[in-house]
Amino acid sequence: MTEVKEDTKAEPESPSRGQNEATNKIVELIRMRRSIRHMTGERIPDDDLELILDAARYAPSPENMQQWRFLVIREDEKMKRLIADISQEAARYVFGNFPYEATQGRLWYMPDTSRPGTYEEMRDGSLFRYPEKADAVIVCCASETWHDSTAMYPNELCGSVVVGMGVLNMWLVAHSMGYACAYQAVPFADKRHVEYICEKLGIPRTWTPLAAFCIGIPEKPRMLGPSRFPLESSFYEERWGIPYVRKALRKSSKDK
Ligand SMILES: Cc1cc2nc3c(=O)[nH]c(=O)nc-3n(C[C@H](O)[C@H](O)[C@H](O)COP(=O)(O)O)c2cc1C
C-alpha cells in the first residue's frame, strides 16, 4: 500500500496522462461494485475496516471543511437490530402497499426468475434487515451548520453530496477487498425515526443522519448489474435534450 504523506510541501508525482493500468483497475472496480444486502454476520479484520473508513477522509468537500461525521457501530448488536427493525418497518410502509403489477417497472433490471421473490422481500421489508448482519453499521451524518454564510447551498444538497462522496470512497475500497456493502436510507426517511435514532445514539441536532452504510462479509456473490441506462439517455450534448452519442456510434465528426 502506498504511503500517503499529508500536508507535505513536496510536489506529488502526477499520474501519467491518458488511460493506463490504474485507469483500467478503477473503472473495473466502479463497474463491478454492487449493493450486497445478504451478509453473514461475521467480522472483518480490524485493519481492513480501518483502511475502508480512512478512504472517506480523502473525499472532496467544499472549502475542505469535511462536514461529515461517521458513527461506526460494531459491537452494539442490540443497536444494529434496532436499526434493522426500523428499516424493515419503514420499508414495509414504503413498498408494502402496492402489488408488483401496480409498480412502475420496479426491479426492471432483474431476471424474471428472481424479480417476484425480491419484490416480496421488499414488500415485507425483510430485504432491509441487513444491518443486523453487518459487521459495521456506519451512521453517516451531514452538517446543517457548517458554514458562517447564510447564502450557502441548502444542507440537503451540500451535506448529502459530501457524505455521498465519502461513502462511495469507502464502498469502492471495501469492494476491492471482497466485502459486502449496502446503503440503508430507509430508517431516516421518517422524521420520527430520525429523532428516535438520534436520541439513542446521542447525535446532536446540528447533524443529520442520512444513511446507515453497512459493511460485512457477503453471503454469496452477486450477479453482474443491475444494468444502467445507456450514456445516450442520461447525458446530453451542448443543449438539453440532444443525446450524447458514444464515439462508437458516431459515423463522423459531422454527425454530432
Ligand atoms: C441515496 C441512495 C439511497 C439508497 N437507499 C437505499 C435503501 O434505503 N436501502 C437499500 O437497501 N439500498 C438503498 N440504496 C442502494 C440502491 O438501491 C442501489 O445502489 C441501486 O439499486 C443500484 O444497485 P447497485 O448498488 O447494486 O449498483 C440507495 C442508494 C442511494 C445512492
The ligand as an ORCA input file, in Angstrom:
! r2SCAN-3c Opt
* xyz 0 1
  C     -29.237      7.961     -1.978
  C     -29.393      6.462     -2.020
  C     -30.365      5.862     -1.253
  C     -30.492      4.477     -1.222
  N     -31.370      3.896     -0.356
  C     -31.305      2.561     -0.142
  C     -32.017      1.985      0.948
  O     -32.698      2.652      1.707
  N     -31.887      0.655      1.141
  C     -31.124     -0.128      0.327
  O     -31.021     -1.323      0.595
  N     -30.446      0.391     -0.733
  C     -30.502      1.727     -0.963
  N     -29.744      2.291     -1.962
  C     -28.982      1.425     -2.898
  C     -29.661      1.349     -4.288
  O     -30.846      0.611     -4.223
  C     -28.688      0.708     -5.277
  O     -27.490      1.433     -5.296
  C     -29.263      0.666     -6.703
  O     -30.373     -0.179     -6.768
  C     -28.222      0.177     -7.710
  O     -27.728     -1.094     -7.320
  P     -26.182     -1.356     -7.097
  O     -25.742     -0.535     -5.910
  O     -26.064     -2.827     -6.830
  O     -25.453     -0.957     -8.325
  C     -29.633      3.673     -2.037
  C     -28.671      4.294     -2.833
  C     -28.543      5.672     -2.807
  C     -27.438      6.295     -3.621
*
